[in-house]
C-alpha cells in the first residue's frame, strides 16, 4: 500500500448523513470517501456492500461551453476520439473484460462511465490512463469519426422537425452564449475540426485538476485510492485552460413560428432560471423542479390530465428543468393531436399554468409531487451507476459535498406560495421564449 502522505483524504460520510431525508435507512449502508492525489485528481469512493457490480466514472469539468469560437462540436468530437486510440480499442478491451463503456458530452461537463465487475477495475483504470495520458490522434480516425458525428446531426436535427424546433428554441433562449450552440455543433464547424484542435482542447481541458474519478461499488476506499494512484495518478499535473464563465443574458419575450414537414404540430417554451453552480440558487431550482412535477409527472398531473386525457388537444406534454452551471432553464414541450393548431396548444398550456398560479392547490397535491420526486431519487440510488452519477455531478458543482447534497433535498421545503409565484411568472411570459411548429403534409 502506498503511504497516505502521497495524497489527502477527508472523513467518510454515510449517504444517510449527506441526504438525511432522502436516503434514510438504506443510506446508512453506503459511505462516501473523498480524497485527492498530488496531481490534483479528485477521487470519490462510494462504498456499498452486497453487490459485485462497480461503476467507474470520470467526470470532467469541460463541455461544449468551452469550445473556442468557430469550433462548435469540438468537445463532443473529443469525447468520440477518446474511444479511438492506435494502442488500444477501448470498447473492445472493456467488452473482453465483461464491462460496458459509455460517454456523453453536456454543455458543462463530459462523463466517461464504465460498469464492470470488481476484479477488473484495476485493468480498466490502466486503460483510462493510456487514453487520457497519450490520446494519440490519427487524422484518418478523425475523418471517420466526423462522418459519424455529421450523420448523428443529420438524423437528430437536420432531418428531425423536433430537433430543429429544439435547436431554434435553444438559440433564442441563449443568444450570443455557448449554451445557445448545439452540443453536436454546426455542420460547417464540425467539418473544419482538426487533430490540432482536439489536441489543444485535451491539453487544456482534460487535465487532472478538472477530473473527478468516482468509483461506486463494494470496494474499500484505500484500495480504490491505490488503484487510481497507480493509473490516473500518473497523469502529469498541468495548468488548466480558462473556462468560459460569462452568464447568459436574459432574453425578452420571443415568439417564432416554424412551418415544416412533420407528422404532428408542436410547441416548446423555455423559461430562464438561475445558475446551478451557486448554492443561493438552489431554492429557485428546487421550486422549478417541483412545479415541473405538478404540471407533467404522470396522468394525474395538471397538464397531462387536462390537455392529454380530458380535452385531447395534446398528444403528450412534458415539463423539465435543465440545470446548468451558468444559467438553467425550465422547458415545456408538447405535441398537438392531429392537425390542431400549435398556437392554440400554447395558449391552453399557459392558461392551465395561470390557473395553478391563481387557485389554491388541491389537497395533498404538493405533497404528492414531493413524494414523486423522492421516489425518483431513491430509484436512482439503488444502482452503483446512479449513486456514482449523483455524487459525481454534485461534486463537479460544489467543493463542499455536504452543502451540495443539501440542495438535492430542497424541494422538500418549497412552499405553495413559491410554486404559485413561479407559475405566475410563467403564465405572464416573463422572459419566456416560445417556438411553435406547424406541421405541413409531406
C-alpha positions as CSV (number, residue, x, y, z in Angstrom):
1,X,0.0,0.0,0.0
2,X,1.3,3.5,-0.9
3,X,1.8,5.8,2.1
4,X,-1.1,8.0,2.8
5,X,1.0,11.2,2.6
6,X,1.1,10.9,-1.1
7,X,-2.4,12.4,-1.2
8,X,-5.0,13.8,1.1
9,X,-8.3,12.3,2.3
10,X,-11.4,13.7,4.1
11,X,-13.5,11.7,6.5
12,X,-16.0,9.2,5.1
13,X,-19.7,10.2,5.3
14,X,-22.7,7.9,5.0
15,X,-25.2,8.6,2.3
16,X,-27.8,8.9,5.1
17,X,-25.7,11.8,6.5
18,X,-25.3,13.6,3.2
19,X,-29.0,13.1,2.2
20,X,-30.7,12.6,5.6
21,X,-34.3,12.9,4.3
22,X,-33.9,11.1,1.0
23,X,-31.5,8.3,2.0
24,X,-32.6,7.3,5.4
25,X,-32.3,3.6,6.2
26,X,-30.6,2.1,3.2
27,X,-28.3,5.2,3.1
28,X,-26.5,4.0,6.3
29,X,-25.0,1.1,4.3
30,X,-23.4,3.5,1.7
31,X,-20.3,5.6,2.6
32,X,-18.7,8.3,0.5
33,X,-15.0,8.9,1.0
34,X,-13.3,11.8,-0.8
35,X,-9.6,12.1,-1.4
36,X,-7.2,14.0,-3.7
37,X,-3.9,12.9,-5.3
38,X,-0.8,15.0,-5.7
39,X,-1.5,15.7,-9.4
40,X,-4.8,17.4,-8.4
41,X,-7.1,14.5,-9.3
42,X,-10.1,14.1,-7.0
43,X,-11.4,10.7,-6.0
44,X,-14.8,9.8,-4.6
45,X,-15.3,6.3,-3.4
46,X,-18.9,5.4,-2.9
47,X,-18.9,2.1,-1.0
48,X,-21.9,-0.2,-0.8
49,X,-21.6,-3.8,0.3
50,X,-23.6,-6.6,-1.1
51,X,-23.3,-6.2,-4.9
52,X,-20.4,-7.3,-7.1
53,X,-21.0,-4.5,-9.6
54,X,-18.8,-1.4,-9.9
55,X,-19.4,1.8,-11.7
56,X,-16.3,3.7,-12.7
57,X,-17.0,7.2,-13.8
58,X,-14.7,10.1,-14.8
59,X,-16.5,13.4,-14.5
60,X,-14.6,16.1,-16.4
61,X,-15.4,19.8,-15.8
62,X,-15.3,20.6,-19.5
63,X,-18.1,20.7,-22.0
64,X,-19.5,22.3,-25.1
65,X,-19.5,25.8,-23.5
66,X,-15.7,25.6,-23.6
67,X,-15.4,25.2,-27.4
68,X,-13.4,28.0,-29.0
69,X,-15.4,30.4,-31.3
70,X,-16.0,28.7,-34.7
71,X,-15.2,25.3,-33.3
72,X,-18.7,24.1,-32.2
73,X,-18.9,20.4,-31.6
74,X,-15.2,20.1,-30.5
75,X,-15.9,18.9,-27.0
76,X,-18.3,16.2,-28.4
77,X,-15.8,15.3,-31.1
78,X,-13.0,14.8,-28.4
79,X,-15.3,12.5,-26.5
80,X,-15.7,10.4,-29.6
81,X,-12.0,10.4,-30.3
82,X,-11.2,9.2,-26.8
83,X,-12.5,5.8,-28.0
84,X,-10.2,5.8,-31.0
85,X,-6.6,5.1,-30.0
86,X,-3.8,3.4,-32.0
87,X,-2.6,1.4,-28.9
88,X,-6.0,0.3,-27.5
89,X,-9.5,-0.3,-28.7
90,X,-11.2,0.8,-25.5
91,X,-14.7,-0.6,-26.4
92,X,-13.3,-4.0,-27.3
93,X,-11.0,-4.2,-24.3
94,X,-13.9,-3.3,-22.0
95,X,-16.2,-5.9,-23.6
96,X,-13.5,-8.5,-23.2
97,X,-13.4,-7.7,-19.5
98,X,-17.2,-8.1,-19.4
99,X,-17.6,-4.3,-18.9
100,X,-19.9,-1.8,-20.7
101,X,-18.4,1.6,-21.5
102,X,-20.3,4.8,-22.5
103,X,-19.7,8.5,-22.5
104,X,-21.6,11.7,-23.1
105,X,-21.0,15.4,-23.5
106,X,-23.0,18.2,-22.0
107,X,-22.7,22.0,-22.0
108,X,-20.8,22.0,-18.7
109,X,-19.2,18.6,-18.4
110,X,-18.1,15.3,-20.1
111,X,-18.5,12.0,-18.4
112,X,-16.8,8.7,-19.2
113,X,-18.6,5.8,-17.5
114,X,-17.9,2.0,-17.4
115,X,-19.9,-0.6,-15.4
116,X,-17.8,-3.6,-14.5
117,X,-17.1,-6.4,-12.1
118,X,-15.0,-5.7,-9.0
119,X,-12.0,-7.7,-10.2
120,X,-11.3,-5.8,-13.4
121,X,-11.3,-2.3,-12.0
122,X,-7.5,-2.1,-12.0
123,X,-7.2,-3.0,-15.7
124,X,-9.9,-0.6,-16.7
125,X,-8.2,2.2,-14.8
126,X,-5.0,1.4,-16.7
127,X,-6.8,1.6,-20.0
128,X,-8.2,5.0,-18.9
129,X,-4.6,6.2,-18.1
130,X,-3.4,5.2,-21.5
131,X,-6.2,7.1,-23.4
132,X,-6.0,10.2,-21.1
133,X,-2.2,10.3,-20.9
134,X,-1.5,9.6,-24.6
135,X,-4.5,10.4,-26.7
136,X,-2.8,9.8,-30.0
137,X,-5.0,11.4,-32.6
138,X,-4.8,9.9,-36.1
139,X,-6.2,12.1,-39.0
140,X,-7.9,9.1,-40.7
141,X,-9.6,8.2,-37.5
142,X,-10.8,11.8,-37.0
143,X,-12.2,12.0,-40.5
144,X,-14.1,8.7,-40.0
145,X,-15.4,10.0,-36.6
146,X,-16.5,13.3,-38.1
147,X,-18.6,11.4,-40.6
148,X,-20.3,9.6,-37.7
149,X,-21.0,12.9,-35.9
150,X,-22.4,14.5,-39.1
151,X,-24.7,11.6,-39.6
152,X,-25.8,11.9,-35.9
153,X,-26.6,15.5,-36.5
154,X,-28.4,14.8,-39.8
155,X,-30.7,12.2,-38.1
156,X,-31.3,14.1,-34.8
157,X,-31.5,17.7,-36.1
158,X,-31.5,18.4,-39.8
159,X,-33.9,15.6,-40.7
160,X,-35.9,15.9,-37.5
161,X,-38.6,18.6,-37.1
162,X,-38.5,18.2,-33.3
163,X,-34.7,18.5,-33.4
164,X,-34.9,21.7,-35.5
165,X,-37.6,23.1,-33.2
166,X,-35.4,22.4,-30.1
167,X,-32.3,23.9,-31.7
168,X,-34.2,27.1,-32.6
169,X,-35.5,27.3,-29.1
170,X,-32.1,26.9,-27.5
171,X,-30.5,29.5,-29.8
172,X,-33.3,32.0,-28.9
173,X,-33.1,31.2,-25.2
174,X,-29.3,31.8,-25.0
175,X,-28.5,34.4,-27.6
176,X,-24.8,35.1,-28.0
177,X,-23.8,32.4,-25.5
178,X,-22.3,29.0,-25.8
179,X,-25.4,27.4,-24.3
180,X,-27.3,28.5,-27.4
181,X,-24.9,26.5,-29.7
182,X,-25.8,22.8,-30.0
183,X,-23.5,20.3,-28.3
184,X,-23.3,18.4,-31.5
185,X,-22.0,21.5,-33.3
186,X,-22.9,23.2,-36.5
187,X,-22.2,21.2,-39.7
188,X,-19.6,23.6,-41.2
189,X,-17.7,23.8,-37.9
190,X,-17.7,20.0,-37.5
191,X,-16.2,19.5,-40.9
192,X,-13.4,22.0,-40.1
193,X,-12.2,20.3,-36.9
194,X,-8.6,19.0,-37.0
195,X,-6.4,16.8,-34.8
196,X,-4.6,20.0,-33.7
197,X,-8.0,21.4,-32.4
198,X,-8.6,18.1,-30.5
199,X,-5.1,18.0,-29.0
200,X,-5.3,21.7,-27.8
201,X,-8.7,21.0,-26.2
202,X,-7.4,17.9,-24.5
203,X,-4.3,19.5,-23.1
204,X,-6.3,22.5,-21.7
205,X,-9.4,20.8,-20.5
206,X,-8.9,17.1,-19.8
207,X,-6.3,17.7,-17.1
208,X,-6.2,16.1,-13.6
209,X,-7.4,19.2,-11.8
210,X,-10.6,19.2,-13.9
211,X,-11.3,15.5,-13.3
212,X,-13.2,13.6,-10.6
213,X,-12.9,9.8,-10.5
214,X,-16.0,8.2,-8.9
215,X,-15.9,4.5,-8.1
216,X,-19.2,3.1,-6.7
217,X,-19.3,-0.5,-5.5
218,X,-18.3,-2.9,-2.8
219,X,-14.7,-1.6,-2.6
220,X,-12.6,-0.2,0.3
221,X,-11.5,3.4,-0.2
222,X,-7.9,2.6,0.5
223,X,-7.8,0.0,-2.3
224,X,-9.6,2.4,-4.7
225,X,-7.1,5.2,-4.0
226,X,-4.2,2.8,-4.6
227,X,-5.6,1.6,-7.9
228,X,-6.3,5.2,-9.1
229,X,-2.9,6.4,-7.9
230,X,-1.2,3.7,-9.8
231,X,-3.0,4.6,-13.0
232,X,-4.6,8.0,-13.4
233,X,-2.5,9.3,-10.6
234,X,0.4,9.2,-13.0
235,X,-1.1,11.8,-15.3
236,X,1.2,14.8,-15.2
237,X,-0.2,17.9,-13.4
238,X,-0.8,20.7,-15.9
239,X,-2.4,24.1,-15.6
240,X,-6.0,24.1,-16.9
241,X,-7.1,26.4,-19.7
242,X,-9.5,29.1,-18.5
243,X,-13.2,28.3,-18.9
244,X,-16.0,30.3,-20.4
245,X,-17.7,31.9,-17.3
246,X,-19.9,34.7,-18.6
247,X,-23.6,34.4,-17.5
248,X,-26.1,34.4,-20.4
249,X,-28.3,37.4,-20.9
250,X,-31.9,37.1,-20.1
251,X,-34.0,37.0,-23.3
252,X,-37.1,39.1,-23.8
253,X,-40.4,37.5,-24.7
254,X,-39.9,35.9,-28.0
255,X,-42.2,34.0,-30.4
256,X,-41.1,32.2,-33.5
257,X,-43.4,30.1,-35.8
258,X,-42.0,27.4,-38.0
259,X,-43.7,25.5,-40.8
260,X,-42.0,22.2,-41.5
261,X,-42.9,18.8,-42.9
262,X,-43.9,16.8,-39.8
263,X,-46.3,14.3,-38.5
264,X,-47.5,16.5,-35.6
265,X,-47.5,20.2,-34.8
266,X,-45.7,21.1,-31.6
267,X,-44.9,23.8,-29.2
268,X,-41.9,24.4,-26.9
269,X,-41.3,27.1,-24.3
270,X,-38.1,28.0,-22.5
271,X,-38.1,30.0,-19.3
272,X,-34.6,31.1,-17.9
273,X,-33.7,30.0,-14.4
274,X,-30.7,30.9,-12.1
275,X,-27.3,29.2,-12.5
276,X,-26.8,25.8,-10.8
277,X,-23.3,26.5,-9.5
278,X,-24.5,28.9,-6.9
279,X,-25.9,27.5,-3.6
280,X,-28.1,30.5,-3.3
281,X,-29.9,29.5,-6.5
282,X,-30.8,26.0,-5.1
283,X,-34.2,27.1,-3.7
284,X,-35.3,28.6,-7.1
285,X,-34.2,25.4,-8.9
286,X,-36.0,23.2,-6.4
287,X,-39.2,25.2,-6.9
288,X,-38.9,24.8,-10.6
289,X,-38.4,21.1,-10.2
290,X,-41.5,20.8,-8.0
291,X,-43.6,22.9,-10.5
292,X,-42.5,20.7,-13.3
293,X,-43.6,17.6,-11.4
294,X,-47.0,19.2,-10.6
295,X,-47.5,20.0,-14.3
296,X,-46.4,16.9,-16.1
297,X,-45.4,13.9,-13.9
298,X,-47.9,11.1,-14.6
299,X,-51.6,11.0,-15.7
300,X,-52.8,13.0,-12.6
301,X,-50.5,16.0,-13.3
302,X,-52.1,19.2,-14.3
303,X,-51.2,19.5,-18.0
304,X,-51.4,15.8,-18.8
305,X,-54.7,15.3,-17.1
306,X,-56.4,18.4,-18.7
307,X,-54.8,18.6,-22.1
308,X,-54.0,15.0,-23.0
309,X,-56.6,12.9,-21.2
310,X,-59.7,15.2,-20.9
311,X,-59.5,17.7,-23.8
312,X,-57.3,15.6,-26.1
313,X,-55.7,18.7,-27.7
314,X,-52.2,17.4,-26.9
315,X,-50.6,14.1,-27.8
316,X,-48.1,14.5,-25.0
317,X,-46.6,17.1,-22.7
318,X,-43.5,17.3,-20.6
319,X,-42.0,19.9,-18.3
320,X,-38.4,19.6,-17.2
321,X,-35.7,21.5,-15.5
322,X,-32.2,21.6,-17.2
323,X,-29.7,22.6,-14.5
324,X,-26.6,24.3,-16.0
325,X,-23.7,26.0,-14.3
326,X,-24.1,29.5,-15.7
327,X,-27.8,29.6,-16.3
328,X,-30.5,27.0,-16.1
329,X,-33.8,26.6,-17.9
330,X,-37.3,25.3,-17.5
331,X,-38.6,23.6,-20.7
332,X,-42.2,22.8,-21.7
333,X,-42.6,20.6,-24.7
334,X,-45.8,19.3,-26.2
335,X,-47.1,17.8,-29.5
336,X,-50.6,18.6,-30.8
337,X,-53.2,16.0,-31.6
338,X,-53.8,15.6,-35.4
339,X,-53.7,18.9,-37.2
340,X,-54.6,21.0,-34.1
341,X,-53.1,24.5,-34.1
342,X,-49.8,24.7,-32.0
343,X,-50.8,28.3,-31.2
344,X,-54.0,27.1,-29.5
345,X,-52.0,24.4,-27.7
346,X,-49.5,27.1,-26.5
347,X,-52.4,29.2,-25.2
348,X,-54.0,26.3,-23.4
349,X,-50.7,25.4,-21.7
350,X,-50.3,29.0,-20.4
351,X,-53.9,29.1,-19.3
352,X,-53.5,26.0,-17.2
353,X,-50.3,27.3,-15.7
354,X,-52.2,30.5,-14.9
355,X,-54.9,28.5,-13.1
356,X,-52.3,26.9,-10.9
357,X,-50.9,30.3,-10.1
358,X,-54.2,31.9,-9.0
359,X,-56.1,29.0,-7.5
360,X,-55.3,27.1,-4.3
361,X,-53.5,23.8,-4.8
362,X,-55.6,20.7,-4.5
363,X,-55.5,18.9,-1.1
364,X,-52.2,16.9,-0.9
365,X,-51.2,17.9,-4.4
366,X,-47.9,19.4,-3.4
367,X,-47.1,16.6,-1.0
368,X,-47.8,14.1,-3.8
369,X,-45.3,15.9,-6.0
370,X,-42.7,15.8,-3.3
371,X,-43.3,12.0,-2.9
372,X,-42.9,11.5,-6.6
373,X,-39.6,13.4,-6.7
374,X,-38.4,11.4,-3.6
375,X,-39.2,8.2,-5.4
376,X,-37.2,9.2,-8.5
377,X,-34.1,10.0,-6.3
378,X,-34.5,6.7,-4.3
379,X,-34.7,4.7,-7.5
380,X,-31.6,6.3,-8.9
381,X,-29.7,5.5,-5.7
382,X,-30.5,1.8,-5.9
383,X,-27.7,1.2,-8.5
384,X,-24.0,1.7,-8.4
385,X,-24.2,3.9,-11.5
386,X,-27.0,6.0,-10.0
387,X,-25.1,6.6,-6.8
388,X,-21.9,7.4,-8.6
389,X,-23.6,9.7,-11.1
390,X,-25.4,11.7,-8.4
391,X,-22.4,12.2,-6.1
392,X,-20.1,12.9,-9.1
393,X,-22.4,15.6,-10.6
394,X,-22.8,17.3,-7.2
395,X,-19.1,17.3,-6.7
396,X,-18.5,18.9,-10.1
397,X,-20.7,21.9,-9.0
398,X,-19.8,22.2,-5.3
399,X,-16.5,21.7,-3.5
400,X,-18.4,21.3,-0.3
401,X,-20.1,17.9,-0.8
402,X,-22.3,18.3,2.3
403,X,-23.8,21.6,1.2
404,X,-24.1,20.4,-2.4
405,X,-26.1,17.4,-1.3
406,X,-28.3,19.6,0.8
407,X,-29.5,21.3,-2.4
408,X,-30.9,18.0,-3.6
409,X,-33.4,17.9,-0.8
410,X,-34.5,21.5,-1.3
411,X,-37.8,20.5,-2.9
412,X,-39.0,19.1,0.4
413,X,-39.1,22.6,1.8
414,X,-40.7,24.6,-1.1
415,X,-43.9,26.3,-0.1
416,X,-47.1,26.6,-2.2
417,X,-46.6,30.4,-2.5
418,X,-43.2,29.8,-4.1
419,X,-44.7,27.4,-6.6
420,X,-47.5,29.8,-7.4
421,X,-45.1,32.7,-7.8
422,X,-43.1,30.8,-10.4
423,X,-46.3,29.7,-12.2
424,X,-47.4,33.3,-12.3
425,X,-44.2,34.4,-14.0
426,X,-44.5,31.6,-16.5
427,X,-48.2,32.4,-17.3
428,X,-47.2,36.1,-17.8
429,X,-44.5,35.0,-20.2
430,X,-41.8,36.8,-18.2
431,X,-38.7,36.4,-20.4
432,X,-40.1,33.2,-21.9
433,X,-39.2,32.1,-25.4
434,X,-41.7,30.1,-27.4
435,X,-41.3,28.3,-30.7
436,X,-44.3,26.7,-32.4
437,X,-44.1,24.2,-35.2
438,X,-46.9,23.9,-37.7
439,X,-46.9,20.5,-39.4
440,X,-47.1,20.6,-43.2
441,X,-48.1,17.5,-45.1
442,X,-45.2,15.6,-46.6
